[in-house]
Amino acid sequence: MKTSAIFWVGITTILLVLVTCLATLNVSFSWVFYITVIGQLAVLIMVYKVLTDNYKTDKTFDDFYEDYPIGKDHFKSS
């Protein structure tokens, strides 16, 4: 099964938020340490997956943001 890059982004985010919560709640250092190491490995995997993802789009810098396109007759007055 091929996992997408967004899956790894989600897993990494969950792990690193979990580390923050566990450190705040004064959980045992060994748990925080091991989850931190796993989180660092997840960051490396995530970066690799994002950079090698086969993602195609037809958007260019001329499109600016998708929710606020500029230029292409979007400001015609009625």
Helices and strands as residue ranges (DSSP letters): H 5-24, H 29-52, G 61-63
